[in-house]
């Protein structure tokens, strides 16, 4: 693409402001900007202006394996899961593109030291959890680590310095998350610098397209992997490629599954796995109608009482079908520094949107989803805040309760 083609494309989409400073750029900067423009997905901007809470359809509880039922069938589930893992049918995907800003760190979140008497990063603890599984396998499974442009170099270096936490280096594959443009409230794409479009990570729902568009995706395309266990970096008690979880999914014959915990109360800030208009769905806590959120059954338990832990198992062929669909874009209001009238401005309040696609929307494209309840004190220790609820302090306490020296 050359300048005239770029200008024509931008004119068609009302985004010619991206070339306002073209004459001031060096030849290299001009070439870079044209490449950025050529790679833009203008379809992401289609939802600008439609910022209301989505309309919720008819909701009903999802098929759920409670803790008691899981225990009753544990031996069969475990055997099926171990068999799948030994055949190389299952791999893990770690969503680790975020920074530890809310924890007071300017480094990747997974590098945060959760230890007290010893160094223990979130990454290190999660790999300890993984090795508890691989100790019983013929060979370790592949782990795909999704980083972002912001933290990729730091993450790769940290893994190398820590000798990949004792995991085989050849089994760890890094890939970077795709990026999306940021824009003003009226849909005008922002420039970060005169020759650089302001891009941000495209949300956790972009993990599969990012993986398959990267060199790391070759291991999925050309290997035996049929299932991917996707999990987030901010839960230090994540059980990854848990044979019981895998086996339960296989035996019950669903397209995907999710680890869930019983909500602490009706107002807990977690997404709820349920059935919406006959299809599996996750309804965020702020979207769930209050009367449904607090509704209880004859046993006194919440009818919609299971919250997701961001630990999912997806069938690869179903994920391939999703690549042919466009996931809905979520608009996240943010403070976005940008170039205006030739100068960099730093707003004090949100001035635009980051455009994100979310993993919860992938659930809606599945024909079936199994909820597998886990004991939250054993598997759910989110590290989202420095103090208070779901914080460094609460995660440390749960690690201690599970006998982990910190």
C-alpha positions as CSV (number, residue, x, y, z in Angstrom):
1,X,0.0,0.0,0.0
2,X,1.3,3.5,-0.9
3,X,0.3,6.9,0.4
4,X,-2.5,7.5,-2.2
5,X,-4.0,4.1,-1.4
6,X,-3.9,4.7,2.3
7,X,-5.5,8.1,1.9
8,X,-8.3,6.5,-0.2
9,X,-8.9,3.8,2.4
10,X,-9.0,6.3,5.3
11,X,-11.3,8.6,3.4
12,X,-13.8,5.7,2.9
13,X,-13.8,5.2,6.7
14,X,-13.6,8.8,7.8
15,X,-10.2,8.4,9.4
16,X,-8.0,10.7,7.3
17,X,-6.7,12.4,10.6
18,X,-4.2,9.5,10.8
19,X,-2.3,11.2,7.9
20,X,-2.3,14.8,9.4
21,X,1.4,14.7,10.2
22,X,2.6,12.6,7.3
23,X,4.7,15.4,5.8
24,X,6.6,15.8,9.1
25,X,7.7,12.1,9.2
26,X,11.0,10.5,8.1
27,X,10.8,8.0,5.2
28,X,11.0,5.2,7.7
29,X,8.3,6.6,9.9
30,X,6.1,7.1,6.8
31,X,6.5,3.5,5.7
32,X,5.7,2.3,9.3
33,X,2.5,4.4,9.4
34,X,1.3,3.1,6.0
35,X,1.9,-0.5,7.2
36,X,-0.1,0.3,10.4
37,X,-3.0,1.7,8.3
38,X,-3.0,-1.3,6.0
39,X,-3.4,-3.7,8.9
40,X,-6.3,-1.9,10.5
41,X,-9.6,-3.8,10.9
42,X,-12.2,-1.0,10.5
43,X,-15.0,-3.4,11.2
44,X,-14.1,-3.2,14.9
45,X,-15.5,0.3,14.9
46,X,-18.9,-0.7,13.8
47,X,-20.3,-0.8,17.3
48,X,-19.3,2.7,18.3
49,X,-22.3,4.5,19.7
50,X,-24.0,1.4,20.8
51,X,-22.8,1.4,24.4
52,X,-25.8,0.3,26.3
53,X,-26.0,-2.8,28.4
54,X,-26.9,-5.7,26.2
55,X,-30.4,-7.2,26.3
56,X,-30.4,-10.4,28.3
57,X,-32.4,-13.3,26.8
58,X,-34.3,-16.1,28.6
59,X,-32.0,-17.5,31.2
60,X,-31.9,-21.0,32.8
61,X,-29.2,-22.9,34.8
62,X,-26.5,-24.7,33.0
63,X,-25.7,-28.4,33.3
64,X,-23.4,-28.5,36.3
65,X,-21.3,-31.3,37.9
66,X,-21.3,-30.4,41.6
67,X,-18.3,-31.3,43.8
68,X,-20.1,-34.4,45.2
69,X,-20.8,-35.8,41.8
70,X,-17.2,-35.1,40.6
71,X,-15.9,-37.0,43.6
72,X,-18.3,-39.9,43.0
73,X,-16.9,-40.3,39.4
74,X,-13.4,-39.1,40.1
75,X,-11.6,-42.4,39.2
76,X,-13.3,-42.6,35.8
77,X,-12.8,-38.9,35.0
78,X,-9.2,-39.1,36.1
79,X,-8.4,-42.1,33.9
80,X,-10.0,-40.5,30.8
81,X,-8.1,-37.3,31.4
82,X,-4.8,-39.0,31.9
83,X,-5.3,-41.0,28.7
84,X,-6.0,-37.9,26.7
85,X,-3.0,-36.1,28.1
86,X,-0.7,-39.1,27.4
87,X,-1.9,-39.2,23.8
88,X,-1.0,-35.5,23.4
89,X,-4.6,-34.4,22.8
90,X,-4.6,-31.6,25.3
91,X,-2.5,-28.5,25.7
92,X,-2.6,-25.4,27.9
93,X,-2.9,-21.7,27.0
94,X,-1.9,-19.1,29.5
95,X,-3.4,-15.7,29.1
96,X,-0.6,-13.5,30.4
97,X,-0.7,-10.2,28.4
98,X,-1.4,-7.9,31.3
99,X,0.7,-5.8,33.5
100,X,0.7,-5.7,37.3
101,X,-0.3,-2.1,37.5
102,X,-3.0,-2.6,40.0
103,X,-0.6,-4.5,42.2
104,X,1.9,-1.6,42.1
105,X,4.2,-3.2,39.6
106,X,5.3,-2.0,36.1
107,X,6.2,-5.6,35.1
108,X,4.1,-8.4,33.6
109,X,1.5,-9.6,36.2
110,X,2.9,-13.1,36.2
111,X,6.2,-11.8,37.4
112,X,4.6,-10.4,40.6
113,X,6.3,-11.9,43.7
114,X,3.5,-13.4,45.8
115,X,6.0,-14.8,48.3
116,X,6.7,-13.6,51.8
117,X,9.7,-15.6,53.1
118,X,10.9,-16.7,49.6
119,X,10.6,-15.5,46.0
120,X,7.5,-16.9,44.4
121,X,6.2,-15.3,41.3
122,X,2.7,-16.0,40.0
123,X,4.2,-17.7,37.0
124,X,6.4,-20.0,39.2
125,X,3.4,-21.1,41.4
126,X,1.3,-21.9,38.3
127,X,4.1,-24.0,36.9
128,X,4.3,-25.8,40.2
129,X,0.6,-26.6,39.8
130,X,1.3,-27.8,36.3
131,X,4.1,-30.1,37.4
132,X,1.8,-31.8,39.8
133,X,0.0,-33.1,36.8
134,X,2.9,-33.8,34.5
135,X,4.6,-35.9,37.3
136,X,2.0,-38.6,36.4
137,X,2.3,-38.3,32.6
138,X,4.6,-40.0,30.1
139,X,5.5,-36.6,28.7
140,X,4.7,-32.9,29.6
141,X,2.0,-31.2,27.6
142,X,2.5,-28.0,25.5
143,X,2.0,-24.6,27.2
144,X,1.2,-21.7,24.9
145,X,1.9,-18.3,26.7
146,X,0.1,-15.3,25.3
147,X,1.9,-12.1,25.9
148,X,1.3,-8.6,24.6
149,X,3.5,-6.1,22.8
150,X,3.9,-4.3,26.2
151,X,5.2,-7.3,28.1
152,X,6.5,-9.8,25.6
153,X,10.2,-9.1,26.0
154,X,10.0,-9.0,29.8
155,X,8.1,-12.2,30.0
156,X,10.4,-14.1,27.7
157,X,13.5,-12.9,29.5
158,X,11.9,-13.8,32.9
159,X,11.1,-17.4,31.8
160,X,14.7,-17.7,30.5
161,X,16.2,-16.4,33.7
162,X,14.1,-18.7,35.8
163,X,15.1,-21.7,33.6
164,X,11.4,-22.0,32.5
165,X,10.5,-23.0,36.1
166,X,11.9,-26.5,35.6
167,X,9.6,-27.1,32.6
168,X,11.0,-28.3,29.3
169,X,11.8,-25.2,27.2
170,X,10.7,-26.9,24.0
171,X,7.2,-27.4,25.4
172,X,6.7,-23.6,26.1
173,X,5.6,-21.5,23.1
174,X,5.2,-17.7,23.2
175,X,2.9,-15.7,21.0
176,X,1.7,-12.1,21.2
177,X,-1.8,-10.9,21.4
178,X,-3.3,-9.1,18.4
179,X,-3.8,-5.4,18.8
180,X,-6.8,-3.2,18.1
181,X,-7.0,0.6,17.5
182,X,-8.2,3.0,20.2
183,X,-10.6,5.7,19.4
184,X,-12.5,8.7,20.6
185,X,-16.1,8.4,21.7
186,X,-17.2,9.4,18.2
187,X,-15.1,6.7,16.6
188,X,-12.0,8.6,15.5
189,X,-8.8,6.5,15.7
190,X,-6.2,8.0,17.9
191,X,-2.5,8.6,17.1
192,X,-0.1,7.8,20.0
193,X,2.7,9.6,18.1
194,X,2.6,11.6,14.9
195,X,3.6,8.4,13.0
196,X,2.1,5.8,15.3
197,X,-1.5,4.6,15.8
198,X,-2.4,4.1,19.4
199,X,-3.1,0.3,19.6
200,X,-4.0,-1.8,22.6
201,X,-4.4,-5.6,23.2
202,X,-7.7,-6.8,21.7
203,X,-9.1,-8.5,24.8
204,X,-8.9,-12.1,26.1
205,X,-11.3,-13.3,23.4
206,X,-8.6,-12.8,20.8
207,X,-6.4,-15.6,22.2
208,X,-7.2,-18.2,19.6
209,X,-6.9,-16.0,16.5
210,X,-3.7,-14.6,17.9
211,X,-2.3,-18.1,18.5
212,X,-3.3,-19.5,15.1
213,X,-1.9,-16.4,13.4
214,X,1.5,-16.8,15.0
215,X,4.3,-19.3,14.5
216,X,3.3,-21.0,17.7
217,X,0.1,-22.1,16.0
218,X,2.0,-24.6,14.0
219,X,2.2,-26.9,17.0
220,X,-1.7,-27.0,17.1
221,X,-2.2,-27.2,13.3
222,X,0.3,-30.0,12.7
223,X,0.2,-31.9,16.0
224,X,-2.3,-34.1,17.8
225,X,-3.8,-31.4,20.0
226,X,-7.6,-31.6,20.0
227,X,-8.4,-29.6,23.2
228,X,-7.0,-26.4,24.7
229,X,-7.2,-25.6,28.4
230,X,-7.3,-21.8,28.6
231,X,-6.6,-20.1,31.9
232,X,-5.8,-16.7,33.3
233,X,-2.5,-15.6,34.9
234,X,-4.2,-13.9,37.9
235,X,-5.3,-17.0,39.8
236,X,-2.4,-18.6,41.7
237,X,-4.4,-21.8,42.5
238,X,-5.3,-22.6,38.9
239,X,-5.3,-26.3,38.3
240,X,-4.1,-26.5,34.7
241,X,-4.8,-29.5,32.4
242,X,-6.5,-31.1,35.4
243,X,-7.1,-34.8,34.4
244,X,-10.4,-34.9,36.3
245,X,-11.7,-31.7,34.5
246,X,-10.6,-33.0,31.1
247,X,-12.1,-36.5,31.7
248,X,-15.4,-35.0,32.9
249,X,-15.7,-33.0,29.7
250,X,-14.9,-36.0,27.5
251,X,-17.2,-38.4,29.2
252,X,-20.1,-35.9,29.2
253,X,-19.5,-35.2,25.5
254,X,-19.7,-31.4,25.6
255,X,-17.9,-28.9,23.2
256,X,-16.4,-27.0,26.0
257,X,-16.4,-26.8,29.8
258,X,-15.7,-24.3,32.5
259,X,-14.5,-24.6,36.1
260,X,-16.9,-22.8,38.3
261,X,-17.2,-22.0,42.0
262,X,-20.2,-21.4,44.2
263,X,-20.7,-17.7,44.4
264,X,-19.9,-16.3,47.9
265,X,-23.1,-14.2,47.6
266,X,-25.6,-13.0,45.1
267,X,-23.6,-9.8,44.5
268,X,-20.2,-11.3,44.0
269,X,-18.4,-9.7,41.1
270,X,-18.0,-12.8,38.9
271,X,-19.5,-13.9,35.6
272,X,-22.3,-16.5,35.8
273,X,-22.3,-19.5,33.5
274,X,-25.9,-20.3,32.4
275,X,-28.1,-21.1,29.4
276,X,-29.3,-18.0,27.5
277,X,-32.0,-18.6,24.8
278,X,-31.0,-22.2,24.7
279,X,-27.3,-21.7,24.3
280,X,-24.4,-21.7,26.8
281,X,-23.5,-18.1,27.9
282,X,-21.7,-16.2,30.6
283,X,-23.6,-13.3,32.0
284,X,-21.4,-10.7,33.7
285,X,-22.4,-9.7,37.3
286,X,-23.3,-6.2,36.1
287,X,-25.6,-7.6,33.4
288,X,-27.5,-10.1,35.5
289,X,-30.9,-8.8,36.5
290,X,-31.0,-8.3,40.3
291,X,-34.1,-10.5,40.8
292,X,-32.4,-13.4,39.0
293,X,-29.1,-12.9,40.7
294,X,-30.7,-13.3,44.1
295,X,-33.3,-15.9,43.2
296,X,-33.1,-19.2,45.2
297,X,-34.5,-22.6,44.7
298,X,-36.4,-24.9,47.1
299,X,-33.0,-25.8,48.7
300,X,-32.3,-22.2,49.5
301,X,-29.3,-22.1,47.1
302,X,-28.9,-19.5,44.4
303,X,-30.4,-20.7,41.1
304,X,-27.7,-18.9,39.2
305,X,-25.1,-19.6,41.8
306,X,-22.0,-20.6,39.8
307,X,-19.3,-18.1,38.9
308,X,-16.6,-18.7,36.3
309,X,-12.9,-18.8,37.3
310,X,-11.5,-18.2,33.7
311,X,-10.4,-21.8,33.3
312,X,-12.0,-23.3,30.2
313,X,-11.5,-26.3,28.0
314,X,-12.3,-25.9,24.3
315,X,-12.5,-28.4,21.5
316,X,-10.1,-27.2,18.7
317,X,-12.4,-28.0,15.8
318,X,-15.1,-25.8,17.4
319,X,-12.5,-23.0,17.8
320,X,-11.6,-23.3,14.2
321,X,-15.3,-22.6,13.3
322,X,-15.3,-19.5,15.5
323,X,-12.5,-18.1,13.5
324,X,-15.0,-17.7,10.7
325,X,-17.2,-15.6,12.9
326,X,-16.7,-12.0,14.2
327,X,-17.0,-11.9,18.0
328,X,-18.9,-8.9,19.3
329,X,-16.7,-5.9,20.2
330,X,-16.8,-4.5,23.8
331,X,-16.1,-0.8,24.3
332,X,-14.0,-0.1,27.4
333,X,-13.8,3.5,28.4
334,X,-10.2,4.5,29.1
335,X,-7.9,7.5,29.5
336,X,-6.0,7.5,26.2
337,X,-3.1,9.9,25.8
338,X,-2.9,11.0,22.1
339,X,-1.7,13.6,19.6
340,X,-4.0,16.6,18.9
341,X,-2.9,19.8,17.1
342,X,0.6,18.3,16.9
343,X,1.0,18.0,20.7
344,X,0.7,15.0,23.1
345,X,-2.2,15.4,25.5
346,X,-2.8,13.4,28.7
347,X,-6.5,13.6,29.6
348,X,-7.6,13.5,33.3
349,X,-10.8,11.5,32.5
350,X,-11.8,8.8,30.1
351,X,-11.7,10.2,26.6
352,X,-12.2,7.2,24.4
353,X,-12.6,3.4,23.9
354,X,-10.3,0.5,23.9
355,X,-11.9,-2.2,21.6
356,X,-11.9,-5.7,23.1
357,X,-13.3,-9.1,22.3
358,X,-13.9,-11.4,25.2
359,X,-13.5,-15.1,25.8
360,X,-17.0,-15.2,27.4
361,X,-18.4,-14.6,23.9
362,X,-16.7,-17.7,22.6
363,X,-18.9,-19.7,25.0
364,X,-22.0,-18.5,23.1
365,X,-20.7,-20.0,19.9
366,X,-20.5,-23.5,21.4
367,X,-23.4,-25.9,21.2
368,X,-22.9,-27.2,24.7
369,X,-20.8,-26.3,27.8
370,X,-20.3,-28.3,31.0
371,X,-19.9,-26.5,34.3
372,X,-17.5,-28.4,36.7
373,X,-17.6,-27.1,40.2
374,X,-14.4,-26.9,42.2
375,X,-13.8,-26.1,45.8
376,X,-13.0,-22.4,45.7
377,X,-10.5,-22.5,48.7
378,X,-8.4,-25.0,46.7
379,X,-8.6,-23.6,43.2
380,X,-9.7,-19.9,43.3
381,X,-7.3,-17.3,44.6
382,X,-7.5,-14.4,42.2
383,X,-4.9,-11.6,42.5
384,X,-6.7,-8.6,41.1
385,X,-6.0,-5.9,43.8
386,X,-3.1,-4.9,46.0
387,X,-5.3,-5.1,49.1
388,X,-8.9,-6.0,50.0
389,X,-11.1,-8.4,48.1
390,X,-9.3,-10.8,45.6
391,X,-6.0,-9.3,46.5
392,X,-2.4,-10.2,47.2
393,X,-3.3,-10.6,50.9
394,X,-6.2,-13.0,50.3
395,X,-4.3,-15.0,47.7
396,X,-1.4,-15.5,50.2
397,X,-3.8,-16.7,52.9
398,X,-5.3,-19.2,50.5
399,X,-1.8,-20.4,49.4
400,X,-1.0,-21.0,53.1
401,X,-4.2,-22.9,53.6
402,X,-3.2,-25.2,50.8
403,X,0.1,-26.0,52.4
404,X,2.2,-23.9,50.0
405,X,5.2,-22.2,51.6
406,X,5.3,-18.6,50.7
